[in-house]
């Protein structure tokens, strides 16, 4: 017999302080809340960039070691690569009418 108890609460861990580490956690928490599920976010040391005012507008997309970018590590390590890719992603998010991340307000 399957357990059909509804999920009432979720805890989401934010362990990365770059865009693709923070944004999914915020989207999942927002989705849970939309379904009436209580959502707690736990921020690890590196995830604290998401809630620290000093770092809030400086969260970028990680370019080195990010397999989702399909970008060679050497290119991701070039000066300015992270800024360029972050701006590109922000434009894509605006086109998709996705809520902007604070760095989008630059």
Secondary structure, DSSP 8 states (H G I E B T S, - for coil): --------EEEEEE---SHHHHHHHHHHHHHHHHTT-EEEEEE-TGGGGGT-HHHHTT-----TT-GGGT--HHHHTSTTHHHHHHHHHHHHHHHTT----GGGG-
